[in-house]
Amino acid sequence: MSLVDKDARHGAKSDKKKFTGYKVNSIMSEDGFIKNINATPGNSYDGDILIPLIDEMIEHGFNASEVVGDTAYGEVDNRNKLLLKGITVIAPFKKETNKGVFPQSKFTIEEHGVTCPAGCRTMVWNHNKKIETITFYFNKNDCGNCKLKEKCTVQKRRTITISQHYELLKIAREYNKTDHFKEDMKQRAHIEPKQGEMKRYHGLVRAKYWGLPKMNIQATMSAIVVNVKRFITMNSCGYQLAS
């Protein structure tokens, strides 16, 4: 993407807002301190950054029982891997988009079977171990004779693919309906102003150097500055920090 910076990549914050350069992902504690920060090429996917950030924190003696993030960080692979470390991921789910056909939420999904909106049930499934998914296949005759077919699928039969960690996702979706989840997401909102502070006032609006290693140094320096500011603010307000 750049003749002088081989690590820079095209990225996008939205369909209309695109850039060339880097992204910065960070983890902030409840008391407002940046615990870890990492720069990645602009085309990197946010969900892929969470595990390395957490692992690096754990290596340095930090720990947590919960991590609150946006949708990308809540991918099932992240949820499962962090749960094995004793950490629960709290994040929204992507909205279902099935282009006019019945979304997956209209189906009753059980451990060994799926029932469709018309009441047909299937226990025919295939487990893809490589990508950790389970696909259920409905009977072609049932789908072909179904009055709801036009609202369900344009194929000869409907299939439903779920993660093999579906039960974990089911529990998370139920939690996301609670008031506790709403309170958790209020905490999540606090990191955006911190990211904005580093961007507007401490240099992260533009990469000052070429290459990912130097970009990570720049991001770390910005994090140190806002942490020092936070430390001074807490002391001036009469807070006592534990040693």
C-alpha positions in Angstrom: 0.0 0.0 0.0 3.0 2.3 0.5 6.4 2.4 -1.1 8.0 3.4 2.1 5.9 1.6 4.7 5.5 -2.0 3.9 3.3 -2.7 7.0 0.6 -0.1 6.2 -2.7 -1.3 4.8 -6.0 0.0 3.6 -8.7 -0.1 6.3 -12.2 1.2 6.8 -14.2 2.5 9.8 -17.4 2.4 7.7 -18.5 2.1 4.1 -17.7 5.8 3.6 -14.8 6.4 5.9 -11.7 4.7 4.7 -8.0 5.1 5.5 -4.5 3.8 4.9 -2.3 3.0 7.8 -2.8 1.3 11.1 -5.4 0.4 13.8 -4.8 0.6 17.6 -6.6 -1.8 19.9 -6.4 -1.3 23.7 -7.7 -2.8 26.9 -8.7 -0.4 29.7 -9.5 -1.3 33.3 -12.6 -0.2 35.1 -10.6 2.6 36.9 -9.6 4.1 33.5 -6.0 2.8 33.0 -4.8 1.4 29.7 -3.6 -2.1 30.6 -2.4 -3.1 27.1 -2.3 -1.6 23.7 -1.4 -3.0 20.3 -1.1 -1.5 16.8 -2.0 -3.6 13.8 -2.2 -3.0 10.0 -5.3 -1.1 8.9 -6.9 -4.2 7.3 -6.7 -6.4 10.4 -9.9 -7.7 12.0 -10.5 -6.5 15.5 -11.8 -9.9 16.7 -8.4 -11.4 16.0 -6.6 -9.0 18.3 -8.3 -9.8 21.6 -6.7 -13.1 22.5 -3.1 -11.9 22.0 -3.8 -8.7 24.0 -5.2 -10.8 26.9 -2.5 -13.4 26.8 0.2 -10.7 27.0 -1.6 -9.2 30.0 -1.7 -12.6 31.7 2.0 -13.2 31.1 2.7 -9.9 32.9 0.6 -10.8 36.0 -2.7 -9.0 35.1 -6.0 -10.9 35.2 -9.7 -10.4 34.9 -12.9 -12.3 35.2 -14.7 -10.4 32.5 -13.9 -8.6 29.3 -16.4 -6.2 27.8 -16.1 -5.3 24.1 -17.9 -4.5 20.9 -19.4 -7.0 18.5 -16.1 -8.0 16.8 -14.5 -9.1 20.0 -17.5 -11.4 20.8 -16.8 -14.0 18.2 -17.5 -17.5 19.4 -13.8 -18.5 19.1 -12.8 -15.6 21.5 -15.6 -16.5 23.9 -14.6 -20.2 24.1 -10.8 -19.6 24.3 -11.2 -17.0 27.1 -13.7 -19.1 29.0 -11.1 -21.8 29.2 -8.9 -19.1 30.9 -11.7 -18.3 33.4 -12.6 -15.1 31.5 -16.1 -14.3 30.3 -16.5 -12.2 27.1 -19.4 -9.7 27.2 -20.3 -8.3 23.8 -23.3 -7.6 21.6 -24.1 -10.0 18.7 -24.4 -9.1 15.1 -27.9 -8.5 13.9 -29.4 -11.4 11.8 -29.5 -10.7 8.1 -31.2 -13.4 6.0 -32.4 -11.4 3.0 -36.1 -12.0 3.4 -36.0 -15.6 4.6 -36.6 -17.0 8.1 -33.6 -16.1 10.3 -32.0 -18.8 12.5 -33.8 -17.4 15.5 -37.1 -18.7 14.1 -35.8 -22.3 14.4 -35.9 -24.3 17.6 -32.3 -25.5 18.0 -31.5 -28.4 20.4 -28.4 -30.4 21.0 -29.2 -33.1 18.4 -32.0 -31.6 16.3 -33.6 -28.5 14.8 -37.3 -27.8 14.3 -38.3 -25.3 11.6 -41.2 -22.7 11.8 -43.5 -25.2 10.0 -42.9 -27.8 12.6 -40.6 -30.2 10.7 -37.7 -31.6 12.7 -34.4 -32.9 11.5 -31.7 -34.9 13.3 -29.5 -35.2 10.2 -26.3 -33.2 10.7 -22.6 -33.0 9.8 -19.8 -31.8 12.1 -17.0 -29.8 10.5 -14.2 -30.1 13.0 -11.9 -27.8 11.1 -14.1 -24.8 11.5 -16.0 -26.1 14.6 -19.4 -25.9 13.1 -22.4 -28.3 12.9 -24.8 -28.2 9.9 -28.3 -29.6 10.1 -30.1 -30.7 6.9 -33.8 -30.7 6.4 -35.5 -33.3 4.2 -35.9 -32.2 0.6 -39.4 -33.6 0.4 -40.5 -31.8 3.5 -39.1 -28.5 2.2 -40.5 -29.0 -1.3 -44.1 -29.5 0.0 -43.9 -26.8 2.6 -46.2 -23.8 2.3 -43.6 -21.6 4.0 -40.8 -22.6 1.6 -40.7 -19.2 -0.2 -40.2 -17.5 3.2 -37.5 -20.0 4.2 -35.1 -20.9 1.3 -34.5 -20.7 -2.4 -32.6 -24.0 -2.3 -34.2 -27.5 -2.5 -33.9 -27.7 1.3 -33.0 -25.5 4.2 -29.8 -26.0 6.2 -28.9 -24.5 9.6 -25.3 -24.1 10.5 -24.4 -23.4 14.1 -21.2 -23.3 16.1 -20.2 -26.4 18.0 -20.1 -24.1 21.0 -23.8 -23.2 20.4 -24.7 -23.7 24.1 -22.1 -21.1 25.1 -23.6 -18.6 22.6 -27.1 -19.4 23.8 -26.2 -18.5 27.4 -24.5 -15.3 26.2 -27.6 -14.3 24.2 -29.8 -14.8 27.2 -27.5 -12.7 29.3 -27.5 -10.0 26.7 -31.3 -9.6 27.3 -30.7 -8.6 31.0 -30.2 -5.3 32.7 -26.8 -6.5 33.9 -25.7 -6.6 30.2 -26.8 -3.0 29.7 -24.7 -1.9 32.7 -21.7 -3.8 31.3 -22.0 -2.0 28.0 -22.0 1.4 29.8 -18.6 0.4 31.1 -17.6 -0.4 27.5 -18.5 3.1 26.4 -15.8 4.6 28.6 -13.0 3.4 26.4 -14.0 5.4 23.3 -13.3 8.8 25.0 -9.9 7.3 26.1 -9.1 6.3 22.5 -10.2 9.7 21.4 -8.0 11.4 23.9 -4.9 9.4 22.6 -5.9 10.3 19.1 -6.6 14.0 19.5 -4.1 15.1 22.1 -1.3 12.5 22.1 -0.4 11.7 18.6 -2.4 8.7 17.5 -4.2 10.6 14.8 -1.3 9.9 12.5 1.6 7.3 12.4 4.8 9.3 13.0 7.1 6.5 11.9 7.3 3.7 9.2 6.7 0.1 10.2 4.7 -1.8 12.7 7.3 -2.1 15.4 7.7 1.7 15.6 4.0 2.2 15.4 3.6 0.0 18.5 6.2 2.2 20.3 4.2 5.3 19.4 0.9 3.6 20.7 2.6 2.6 23.9 4.0 6.1 24.6 0.5 7.5 24.1 -0.9 5.0 26.5 1.7 5.9 29.1 0.9 9.6 28.8 -2.9 9.1 29.4 -2.2 6.7 32.3 0.0 9.3 34.0 -2.7 11.8 33.5 -5.2 9.4 35.0 -3.0 8.7 38.0 -2.6 12.4 38.7 -6.4 13.0 38.4 -7.2 10.2 40.8 -4.7 11.4 43.4 -5.9 15.0 43.1 -9.4 13.8 43.7 -8.4 12.0 46.9 -8.3 8.4 45.7 -5.8 6.1 47.2 -4.3 3.5 44.9 -3.5 0.1 46.2 0.2 -1.0 45.9 
